[in-house]
């Protein structure tokens, strides 16, 4: 995905969407100091930002966060079930 491409991120909820592993995301943020597919402050300072494109990128990030929350909720439920079995 090129930053300049205009799209609507409903594809994030497709079953085949490749959601980045949190460990890799943490590493990316540590190295680049911004989220993947989000321009850095230097890029914005030089190139500016298209608000329509940025809104779409931010929606993609919100949808990805929603998936991370759903995954973590499922993991928490599994751990609770395991704990209840061990009691």
C-alpha positions in Angstrom: 0.0 0.0 0.0 1.4 3.4 -1.0 0.5 6.2 1.4 -0.9 8.2 -1.5 -3.3 5.5 -2.7 -6.9 6.3 -1.8 -8.9 3.4 -0.5 -11.4 2.5 2.2 -10.1 0.1 4.8 -13.0 -2.4 5.1 -10.5 -5.0 3.9 -9.0 -5.0 7.4 -12.0 -7.1 8.5 -11.4 -9.7 5.7 -10.4 -13.1 7.0 -7.2 -13.0 4.9 -6.0 -9.6 6.3 -2.5 -9.9 7.5 -2.7 -8.2 10.9 0.8 -7.3 12.0 2.0 -9.3 15.1 2.2 -7.0 18.1 5.9 -7.9 18.7 6.7 -6.7 15.1 4.6 -3.6 15.6 6.5 -2.8 18.8 9.8 -3.2 16.9 8.6 -1.1 14.0 7.5 1.7 16.4 10.8 1.5 18.2 12.8 1.8 15.0 10.7 4.3 13.1 8.9 6.2 15.9 5.6 6.1 14.0 3.0 3.6 13.0 3.3 1.6 9.8 1.6 3.3 6.8 1.4 6.5 8.7 3.8 9.3 7.5 6.5 10.4 9.9 6.5 14.0 11.1 9.4 14.7 8.7 7.4 13.4 5.8 4.4 15.6 6.8 6.7 18.6 7.2 8.1 18.2 3.7 5.1 16.8 1.8 2.2 17.9 3.8 -0.8 15.7 4.3 -4.0 15.0 2.4 -6.7 15.0 5.1 -8.9 12.6 3.1 -6.1 10.1 2.8 -5.1 10.6 6.5 -8.7 10.0 7.6 -8.7 6.7 5.8 -5.3 5.7 7.2 -6.5 6.6 10.7 -9.7 4.5 10.1 -7.4 1.6 9.1 -5.5 1.9 12.4 -8.8 2.1 14.4 -10.0 -1.1 12.7 -6.7 -2.8 13.4 -6.9 -1.8 17.0 -10.4 -3.3 17.1 -9.0 -6.6 15.9 -6.2 -6.5 18.5 -8.8 -5.9 21.2 -11.0 -8.8 20.0 -8.0 -11.1 19.9 -6.9 -10.1 23.4 -10.5 -10.5 24.7 -10.5 -14.1 23.3 -7.2 -14.8 24.9 -8.4 -13.5 28.3 -11.5 -15.7 28.1 -9.4 -18.7 27.3 -7.1 -18.0 30.3 -10.1 -17.5 32.6 -11.5 -20.9 31.4 -8.2 -22.6 32.0 -8.0 -21.0 35.5 -11.5 -22.2 36.3 -10.6 -25.7 35.2 -7.5 -25.7 37.5 -9.6 -24.6 40.6 
